[in-house]
């Protein structure tokens, strides 16, 4: 599939014609189930948003992927038993489409989770900065950046990497460079809005359109594009080991064979199991999950091994 799609329509049009009806059926079912949801492209996939990401879907070589999140998959585990599932994902074979009723139930389940969530409103102060918004858009249009829509706002990308975005706030308008830490910043204009938390992102703030020097801004954008071409990025820090606790720790201590099998797993596989149990809010759910993973641990498998081809 070619890149460059910005809408669900354009995404579907670029897929194999044989599978377009199935994709349109999924889209139609979701749209009818939650007519107030909005459509966008997020993480390179068709996405429906409702106070956050409601559900994603995408076409792959041998299946259609649905991404409603782990809670929905756990809730409908029995009805999804005919499909391969992993943390947050469902694989729908081309010869076994998901029913409208089940997809509708999954989407409605997520709506219930999200209905009271307050999504960040990046457009709250947009009306205060019309000239500044027009100015930055006209500057970005001179570059090779690609516009996408993520987290409720425009994000400009290059080679799939986030480069910059912008927004109006109560007392200033800002352009933020996602990899700004690597910019030379000759004019000493960049600031870290969340010192101690944000490692890569840097902001350039303005209080009027007159302060926005097109030539300088364009230079910063071109430098930011070059950081992507040069492969500059802050690598994630190596995660620290975590230990089993609570009910899972008790289960391991009470079963010597289980404990031995668990200890033989790689650190990454042990961590997956621990997080899988810890993310359950109720003890009842934790116990259900523990029972589910015991056979996999005894067989030396990781949490997601059975879904790997």
C-alpha positions in Angstrom: 0.0 0.0 0.0 1.2 3.5 -0.8 1.6 6.1 1.9 0.0 9.5 1.9 -3.6 8.8 2.9 -5.2 11.3 5.2 -8.7 9.9 5.4 -10.4 6.5 5.8 -11.7 6.8 2.2 -8.2 7.3 0.8 -6.9 4.5 2.9 -9.5 2.0 1.6 -9.0 3.2 -2.0 -5.3 2.2 -1.8 -6.0 -1.3 -0.5 -6.6 -4.5 -2.5 -9.9 -4.2 -4.3 -10.9 -7.7 -3.2 -10.9 -6.6 0.5 -12.4 -3.1 0.2 -16.0 -4.3 0.8 -15.0 -5.9 4.1 -13.2 -2.7 5.2 -16.2 -0.6 4.2 -18.5 -2.9 6.1 -16.4 -2.6 9.3 -16.3 1.2 8.9 -20.1 1.4 8.3 -20.8 -0.8 11.3 -18.7 1.3 13.6 -20.1 4.5 12.2 -23.7 3.4 12.7 -23.0 2.1 16.2 -21.5 5.4 17.3 -22.6 8.2 14.8 -21.1 10.9 17.0 -17.6 9.4 16.7 -15.1 11.2 14.4 -13.0 9.5 11.7 -9.3 10.1 11.3 -6.0 8.4 10.5 -4.0 7.6 13.6 -0.8 5.4 13.8 -1.2 4.9 10.0 -4.6 3.2 10.5 -8.3 4.2 10.1 -9.4 5.3 13.5 -12.6 6.3 15.2 -12.4 8.7 18.1 -14.8 9.4 20.9 -13.2 11.2 23.8 -10.0 9.4 22.7 -9.2 6.5 20.4 -12.4 4.3 20.2 -11.1 1.6 17.8 -8.6 1.2 14.9 -8.7 -1.2 12.0 -6.2 -2.0 9.2 -5.7 -4.4 6.3 -2.8 -6.9 6.4 -1.6 -9.6 4.0 -3.6 -12.4 5.6 -6.2 -10.7 7.8 -7.9 -7.5 8.9 -6.7 -6.2 12.2 -9.1 -4.7 14.8 -7.6 -2.7 17.7 -10.3 -2.1 20.4 -7.9 -2.4 23.4 -7.3 -5.2 25.9 -10.3 -4.5 28.1 -12.8 -5.0 25.3 -11.0 -8.2 24.1 -11.1 -9.6 27.7 -14.8 -8.7 28.0 -15.8 -10.6 24.9 -13.2 -13.3 25.1 -15.7 -16.1 24.7 -17.3 -14.6 21.6 -13.9 -13.9 20.1 -12.6 -17.5 20.7 -12.8 -18.2 16.9 -10.2 -15.4 16.3 -6.5 -14.9 17.2 -6.3 -12.2 19.8 -3.4 -10.5 21.6 -3.1 -7.6 23.9 -5.4 -5.0 22.3 -5.6 -6.7 18.8 -8.0 -9.1 17.0 -7.0 -10.8 13.7 -10.1 -11.3 11.4 -9.4 -13.8 8.7 -10.8 -13.0 5.2 -13.0 -16.1 5.3 -14.4 -15.5 8.7 -15.6 -11.9 9.1 -16.6 -10.5 12.4 -20.4 -10.2 12.9 -22.0 -6.8 13.0 -23.6 -7.5 16.3 -20.3 -8.5 18.0 -18.4 -5.5 16.5 -21.2 -3.2 17.7 -21.0 -4.6 21.2 -17.2 -4.1 21.3 -17.6 -0.5 20.2 -20.4 0.2 22.6 -18.2 -1.3 25.4 -15.5 1.2 24.6 -18.0 4.1 24.4 -19.0 3.3 28.0 -15.3 3.5 29.0 -14.7 6.7 27.3 -18.0 8.6 27.7 -16.9 10.4 30.9 -13.3 10.9 29.8 -12.3 14.5 29.1 -10.2 14.6 25.9 -7.6 17.4 25.6 -9.0 20.3 23.6 -6.1 21.6 21.5 -8.5 23.9 19.7 -9.8 25.7 22.8 -7.9 28.9 22.1 -7.6 28.5 18.3 -10.0 31.5 17.8 -7.5 33.8 19.5 -4.7 33.0 17.0 -6.1 32.9 13.4 -3.3 34.9 11.8 -0.6 32.8 13.6 -2.3 29.5 12.5 -2.5 30.7 8.9 1.1 31.9 9.0 2.6 28.6 10.3 0.4 26.6 7.8 1.7 28.7 4.9 5.3 28.1 6.1 4.9 24.4 6.5 3.3 24.2 3.0 6.7 25.1 1.6 8.3 22.0 3.0 8.0 18.2 2.4 6.2 17.6 5.6 3.1 15.4 5.5 0.0 16.4 7.5 -1.6 13.8 9.8 -4.2 14.0 12.5 -3.2 12.6 15.9 -4.3 13.3 19.5 -6.9 15.7 18.3 -4.7 18.0 16.3 -2.5 18.4 13.2 0.9 16.7 13.4 3.4 17.2 10.6 5.6 14.2 9.8 8.5 13.1 7.7 9.2 9.4 6.9 6.6 8.4 9.5 8.3 10.4 12.3 6.6 13.3 14.1 8.4 16.6 13.3 6.3 19.5 14.4 2.9 20.6 15.5 1.4 23.9 16.8 -1.3 25.3 18.9 -2.7 28.4 20.6 -2.8 28.8 24.4 -4.3 31.4 26.6 -1.2 33.7 26.7 0.9 32.5 23.7 1.0 30.6 20.4 3.5 27.8 20.1 5.2 25.7 17.5 6.7 22.5 19.0 9.4 20.4 17.5 9.1 16.8 18.5 12.8 16.2 18.1 13.7 19.8 19.1 16.5 18.7 21.6 18.7 18.0 18.5 18.2 21.5 17.0 21.1 23.9 17.1 18.8 26.7 18.1 21.0 29.5 16.9 18.5 32.2 17.9 18.0 30.7 21.5 14.2 30.7 21.2 13.4 27.1 22.1 12.1 26.2 25.6 11.3 22.9 27.3 7.7 23.3 28.5 8.0 20.4 30.9 11.5 20.4 32.4 12.4 17.1 33.8 9.6 15.3 31.9 10.0 16.1 28.3 13.3 14.9 26.8 12.9 15.6 23.1 10.2 18.1 22.5 10.9 21.9 22.4 8.6 24.8 21.9 9.0 28.1 20.1 6.5 30.6 21.6 5.0 33.8 20.1 2.5 36.4 21.4 1.8 37.9 18.0 2.1 37.1 14.3 4.6 39.9 13.9 7.1 37.9 15.9 6.9 35.0 13.5 9.9 35.4 11.2 9.2 33.2 8.2 12.8 32.7 7.2 13.9 31.7 10.6 11.0 29.4 11.2 11.6 27.7 7.9 15.3 27.2 8.8 14.3 25.5 12.0 11.8 23.3 10.2 14.4 22.2 7.6 16.8 21.4 10.4 14.1 19.4 12.1 13.5 17.4 8.9 17.2 16.7 8.7 17.3 15.2 12.2 14.9 12.6 10.8 17.0 12.0 7.7 20.1 11.6 10.0 18.3 9.2 12.2 18.6 11.3 15.4 16.3 10.3 18.2 16.5 9.7 21.9 16.4 5.9 22.5 14.1 4.6 25.2 15.9 4.0 28.4 16.4 0.4 29.3 13.6 -0.6 31.6 14.3 -1.8 35.1 13.3 -5.3 36.1 10.0 -5.7 37.9 9.0 -8.4 40.3 5.8 -10.3 40.6 3.6 -9.1 43.5 0.3 -9.8 45.2 -1.8 -12.7 43.9 0.7 -13.6 41.1 3.6 -13.7 43.6 1.5 -16.0 45.8 0.7 -18.3 42.9 4.3 -18.6 42.0 5.4 -19.3 45.6 2.7 -22.0 46.0 3.7 -23.9 42.9 7.4 -24.9 42.7 7.2 -26.1 39.1 5.4 -22.9 38.0 8.0 -20.8 39.7 10.9 -22.7 38.1 9.3 -22.4 34.7 8.6 -18.7 35.2 12.2 -18.0 36.3 13.5 -19.7 33.1 11.7 -17.2 30.9 13.5 -14.2 29.5 13.2 -10.9 31.5 11.0 -9.5 28.7 8.6 -12.4 28.9 8.5 -12.3 32.7 7.7 -8.6 32.5 4.9 -9.1 30.0 3.2 -11.6 32.4 3.6 -9.4 35.4 2.2 -6.3 33.7 -0.7 -8.4 32.2 -1.7 -9.4 35.8 -1.1 -6.0 37.4 -3.2 -4.1 34.9 -6.3 -5.9 36.0 -8.2 -3.8 38.5 -10.1 -6.5 40.4 -8.8 -9.6 42.2 -11.3 -11.7 40.4 -9.9 -10.6 37.0 -6.3 -11.2 38.2 -7.1 -14.7 39.3 -8.8 -15.4 36.0 -5.7 -14.2 34.1 -3.4 -16.2 36.3 -5.3 -19.4 35.6 -5.2 -18.5 31.9 -1.4 -18.0 31.7 -0.3 -20.9 33.8 -0.3 -23.5 30.9 1.8 -21.1 28.8 4.3 -20.5 31.5 4.7 -24.2 32.1 5.3 -24.7 28.4 8.0 -22.0 28.4 6.0 -19.7 26.3 5.7 -15.9 26.5 2.4 -14.1 26.8 2.2 -13.4 23.1 4.2 -16.3 21.7 1.2 -18.2 20.4 0.2 -15.3 18.2 3.6 -15.1 16.5 3.9 -16.7 13.1 
